[in-house]
Each structure stands twice: as structure tokens, then as C-alpha cells.
């Protein structure tokens, strides 16, 4: 498989929690994956944003089946 974004994260937004899975690709096709769960309060979203910046995640894909994602979107935007 061809790696398009070597430092990416998938985020699944629920009413009371957010699950994030970071995949960091390495040379040679191997990679590391880490999954963490966060709350949905502002302090939790800030903690998630800090966590995503620590391994230098460049792209985030967010999925939500309800109306829970609008409060999370501004926390992921960069200036």
C-alpha cells in the first residue's frame, strides 16, 4: 500500500467520548499505532489537540454519525 500521509489520525466522535487512532509510518513500510480515548469537554479537546501535535500529526480524518462533531472541529484547525 502506498502511504499518502505518513503522520495521520482517525477520530471517531461520540456524544461523551472521542476515540483517536494515530498512525505514524516509518521508512520500510512499518509503522506505529496508538489509540487513545478523550472526553468531549473543552479541556479534553485541548488535551487531544496537544496529543496530536506531539507526534507531529499532519492530517486528521473525523467521523461522526450524529451532531456531536461541530464542537470538536474548531480545536483541530491550525492557523
Backbone torsions as a table, in degrees:
resi	resn	phi	psi	omega
1	UNK	NA	138.7	179.2
2	UNK	-85.7	126.6	179.4
3	UNK	-83.4	122.1	179.2
4	UNK	-92.8	-46.3	179.2
5	UNK	-122.2	105.6	-174.3
6	UNK	-70.5	-18.6	-179.7
7	UNK	-127.5	88.3	-174.4
8	UNK	-126.2	166.1	-179.8
9	UNK	-143.3	136.7	171.8
10	UNK	-105.2	132.2	-176.4
11	UNK	-123.2	127.6	177.1
12	UNK	-112.5	115.7	-174.4
13	UNK	-98.6	127.5	175.9
14	UNK	-120.1	178.1	-177.9
15	UNK	-63.1	-42.2	-175.0
16	UNK	-116.9	-0.5	-179.8
17	UNK	-152.4	159.0	174.9
18	UNK	-128.5	126.5	176.9
19	UNK	-106.4	128.0	-178.5
20	UNK	-122.8	135.8	178.7
21	UNK	-123.6	113.5	-179.9
22	UNK	-96.9	133.4	176.0
23	UNK	-122.0	119.1	179.3
24	UNK	-111.0	110.9	-178.7
25	UNK	-82.7	144.7	178.8
26	UNK	-119.1	163.7	176.5
27	UNK	-60.0	137.5	179.5
28	UNK	95.9	3.9	175.3
29	UNK	89.0	-8.3	178.3
30	UNK	-85.4	161.2	-179.7
31	UNK	-156.2	171.5	177.5
32	UNK	-117.7	143.7	178.0
33	UNK	-128.8	138.0	175.8
34	UNK	-136.5	132.9	179.8
35	UNK	-117.6	132.1	177.7
36	UNK	-137.2	153.6	178.2
37	UNK	-116.1	137.6	-178.9
38	UNK	-127.6	159.2	173.2
39	UNK	-78.8	-175.6	-177.2
40	UNK	-113.5	4.9	177.1
41	UNK	-77.1	161.7	-176.5
42	UNK	-53.5	-45.3	-178.9
43	UNK	-62.7	-33.9	178.0
44	UNK	-69.0	-40.6	178.9
45	UNK	-66.7	-36.2	176.2
46	UNK	-66.8	-37.9	176.4
47	UNK	-63.8	-41.5	176.9
48	UNK	-61.9	-45.9	180.0
49	UNK	-60.7	-42.4	177.4
50	UNK	-62.8	-41.9	-179.9
51	UNK	-62.7	-39.2	-179.5
52	UNK	-69.3	-28.7	179.8
53	UNK	-79.1	-26.3	-176.3
54	UNK	-63.6	-41.3	175.6
55	UNK	-92.2	13.0	177.6
56	UNK	64.5	44.4	176.6
57	UNK	-63.6	129.9	-177.5
58	UNK	-102.3	-22.8	-177.0
59	UNK	-138.9	139.2	178.5
60	UNK	-127.2	130.1	173.8
61	UNK	-109.4	124.8	-174.8
62	UNK	-115.1	138.0	179.6
63	UNK	-129.5	134.1	175.4
64	UNK	-149.8	133.4	179.9
65	UNK	-93.2	-4.9	179.8
66	UNK	-122.4	-157.5	-178.8
67	UNK	-98.7	27.3	-173.6
68	UNK	-88.1	-17.9	-172.0
69	UNK	-76.6	-25.5	-176.2
70	UNK	-56.0	-34.2	-179.4
71	UNK	-72.7	-22.7	-178.9
72	UNK	-85.4	-31.2	-173.8
73	UNK	-56.0	-46.9	-178.0
74	UNK	-61.6	-26.0	-178.4
75	UNK	-71.4	-20.7	-177.4
76	UNK	-95.7	-10.1	-177.6
77	UNK	-75.2	144.7	177.3
78	UNK	-110.9	157.5	-180.0
79	UNK	-96.8	NA	NA
